Amino acid sequence: MSEILIRMWELARTRMFWSWRFHSFGPRSVVGKCRLVRNPKAVSIDHHTSIGDGWCLVDLNPSVLGNKPKIRIGAYCNIMHDFQCNAGLSVEVQDYVLIAPRVFITDSDHVVGEAMGRTTLGTEYHSAPVLIEHDCWLGVNAVVLRGVRIGHHSIIGANAVVTRDVAPFSTVVGVPGRVIKDSGPASGSNRL
């Protein structure tokens, strides 16, 4: 009985404090305690998605507004605590994605150089969209950098830094991330 009451409280608290702030927010989705959100209207969360405490969703360029949200999180995603996502253009996490604690996803890099002036005062970014396809699993402390597309049913190992596209049904580990296993249909695996 207490589990039901806790779930009801989480749903009510999320609706009361967050659902009206986001671009869109699906039914039965829950977010924990927020650490930082910059421009919540640039965020869309689909139905039945859960985000743990300490999350941080940042629109790096809030002056560029459009009809579409910059950060899109699909349905039935489970995102653990201390998740951080920065978007200057577009970060999309499709349906049924599992994200472990302390994962960082960004579609932008700072522009650094003598011509740009002081690094800490810079507001220029190199950006390229990030896409994490359905049914992926990102391990603890994984980092996904700009311009990366992670194919469906892929696994990103703990502490991996993904700098290049990942084919579907792949397992990636290391810094920088490299494919150590391909379990796709072409490899003879029974996996769906």
C-alpha positions as CSV (number, residue, x, y, z in Angstrom):
1,M,0.0,0.0,0.0
2,S,2.8,2.4,0.9
3,E,4.4,1.9,-2.6
4,I,1.2,2.9,-4.2
5,L,1.0,6.1,-2.1
6,I,4.6,7.0,-2.9
7,R,4.0,6.5,-6.6
8,M,0.8,8.6,-6.4
9,W,2.8,11.4,-4.6
10,E,5.6,11.3,-7.2
11,L,3.0,11.6,-10.1
12,A,1.2,14.5,-8.3
13,R,4.4,16.3,-7.4
14,T,5.7,16.1,-11.0
15,R,2.4,17.3,-12.4
16,M,2.2,20.2,-10.0
17,F,5.8,21.4,-10.3
18,W,7.0,20.4,-13.8
19,S,4.5,19.3,-16.4
20,W,3.3,22.8,-17.2
21,R,6.8,24.1,-17.5
22,F,8.1,21.8,-20.2
23,H,7.3,22.0,-23.9
24,S,5.4,18.7,-23.5
25,F,5.1,16.2,-20.7
26,G,3.5,12.8,-21.2
27,P,1.1,11.1,-18.7
28,R,2.5,8.8,-16.0
29,S,6.0,10.3,-16.3
30,V,7.9,11.3,-13.2
31,V,10.9,13.5,-12.5
32,G,12.9,13.6,-9.3
33,K,14.5,16.6,-7.7
34,C,16.0,19.0,-10.2
35,R,19.6,20.3,-10.0
36,L,19.4,22.7,-13.0
37,V,17.1,23.4,-15.8
38,R,17.6,26.2,-18.3
39,N,14.7,27.0,-20.5
40,P,12.3,24.1,-19.7
41,K,10.2,25.0,-22.8
42,A,13.0,23.4,-24.8
43,V,12.4,20.0,-23.2
44,S,9.9,17.3,-24.2
45,I,9.3,14.1,-22.1
46,D,7.0,11.4,-23.4
47,H,4.7,9.1,-21.4
48,H,5.8,6.6,-18.7
49,T,9.3,8.0,-18.4
50,S,11.2,8.3,-15.1
51,I,14.1,10.6,-14.3
52,G,15.9,10.3,-11.0
53,D,17.0,13.0,-8.6
54,G,19.8,15.5,-9.5
55,W,18.9,15.9,-13.2
56,C,20.2,18.8,-15.2
57,L,18.7,19.7,-18.6
58,V,20.3,22.8,-20.3
59,D,19.4,24.7,-23.4
60,L,22.8,26.1,-24.4
61,N,21.3,28.6,-26.8
62,P,17.9,29.8,-25.4
63,S,17.8,32.7,-27.8
64,V,17.2,30.3,-30.7
65,L,13.6,29.3,-30.3
66,G,11.6,27.0,-32.6
67,N,8.5,24.9,-32.6
68,K,10.4,21.8,-31.8
69,P,12.0,21.1,-28.4
70,K,15.8,20.8,-28.3
71,I,15.8,18.0,-25.8
72,R,13.4,15.1,-26.5
73,I,13.1,12.1,-24.3
74,G,10.9,9.3,-25.5
75,A,8.4,7.0,-23.8
76,Y,9.2,4.3,-21.2
77,C,12.7,5.6,-20.6
78,N,14.3,5.0,-17.2
79,I,16.9,7.6,-16.4
80,M,18.8,7.3,-13.1
81,H,20.1,10.0,-10.8
82,D,22.5,12.8,-11.8
83,F,21.7,12.8,-15.5
84,Q,22.9,15.8,-17.4
85,C,22.0,16.8,-21.0
86,N,23.1,20.0,-22.8
87,A,21.6,20.9,-26.1
88,G,22.4,23.7,-28.5
89,L,20.7,22.1,-31.5
90,S,19.1,18.8,-30.7
91,V,19.4,15.8,-28.4
92,E,16.9,13.0,-28.9
93,V,16.6,9.9,-26.7
94,Q,14.1,7.5,-28.2
95,D,11.7,5.1,-26.5
96,Y,12.7,2.3,-24.0
97,V,16.2,3.7,-23.3
98,L,17.9,2.8,-19.9
99,I,20.4,5.5,-18.7
100,A,22.5,4.7,-15.6
101,P,23.6,7.2,-13.0
102,R,25.9,10.2,-13.9
103,V,25.5,10.0,-17.7
104,F,26.4,13.1,-19.7
105,I,25.0,13.8,-23.2
106,T,25.8,17.0,-25.2
107,D,25.5,18.1,-28.7
108,S,28.0,21.0,-28.4
109,D,31.6,21.8,-27.7
110,H,33.1,25.1,-26.6
111,V,35.0,27.1,-29.2
112,V,38.4,27.7,-27.7
113,G,41.2,29.7,-29.3
114,E,43.1,33.0,-29.1
115,A,40.7,34.7,-31.5
116,M,37.8,33.8,-29.2
117,G,39.1,35.6,-26.1
118,R,38.8,34.2,-22.6
119,T,37.6,30.6,-22.5
120,T,35.4,31.1,-19.5
121,L,33.6,34.0,-21.1
122,G,32.9,32.3,-24.4
123,T,29.4,31.7,-25.7
124,E,30.3,30.2,-29.0
125,Y,29.7,26.4,-29.6
126,H,30.3,23.8,-32.3
127,S,27.1,21.8,-32.4
128,A,25.8,18.7,-34.1
129,P,22.6,16.7,-33.3
130,V,22.8,13.7,-31.0
131,L,20.4,10.7,-31.5
132,I,20.1,7.7,-29.1
133,E,17.8,5.2,-30.8
134,H,15.3,3.0,-29.1
135,D,16.2,0.1,-26.7
136,C,19.7,1.3,-25.8
137,W,21.5,1.0,-22.4
138,L,24.0,3.6,-21.3
139,G,26.2,2.5,-18.4
140,V,27.3,4.5,-15.4
141,N,29.4,7.7,-16.1
142,A,29.0,7.3,-19.9
143,V,29.6,10.4,-22.0
144,V,28.0,11.0,-25.4
145,L,29.5,13.8,-27.4
146,R,28.2,16.0,-30.3
147,G,27.2,14.5,-33.6
148,V,26.8,11.0,-32.4
149,R,24.1,8.5,-33.4
150,I,23.8,5.4,-31.2
151,G,22.0,2.6,-33.1
152,H,19.1,0.7,-31.5
153,H,19.7,-2.1,-29.1
154,S,23.2,-0.9,-28.4
155,I,25.0,-1.0,-25.0
156,I,27.4,1.7,-23.9
157,G,29.7,0.5,-21.2
158,A,30.5,2.2,-17.9
159,N,32.9,5.2,-18.2
160,A,32.9,5.0,-22.0
161,V,33.2,8.2,-24.1
162,V,31.3,7.9,-27.4
163,T,32.8,10.2,-30.0
164,R,31.6,8.4,-33.2
165,D,28.4,6.8,-34.5
166,V,27.5,3.4,-33.1
167,A,25.9,0.8,-35.3
168,P,22.7,-1.0,-34.1
169,F,23.2,-4.0,-31.7
170,S,26.8,-2.9,-30.7
171,T,28.6,-2.9,-27.4
172,V,30.9,0.0,-26.9
173,V,33.6,0.5,-24.1
174,G,36.6,2.6,-23.5
175,V,37.9,6.1,-23.9
176,P,37.4,6.9,-26.8
177,G,34.6,4.3,-27.2
178,R,35.3,1.4,-29.4
179,V,33.0,-1.5,-30.5
180,I,33.9,-4.7,-28.8
181,K,30.8,-6.7,-29.8
182,D,28.3,-6.7,-32.6
183,S,25.3,-8.8,-31.9
184,G,23.1,-7.8,-34.8
185,P,21.2,-10.0,-37.1
186,A,24.1,-10.2,-39.5
187,S,26.3,-11.6,-36.8
188,G,24.1,-14.7,-36.4
189,S,22.7,-13.7,-33.0
190,N,19.1,-14.5,-32.0
191,R,18.6,-11.1,-30.4
192,L,15.7,-9.1,-31.5
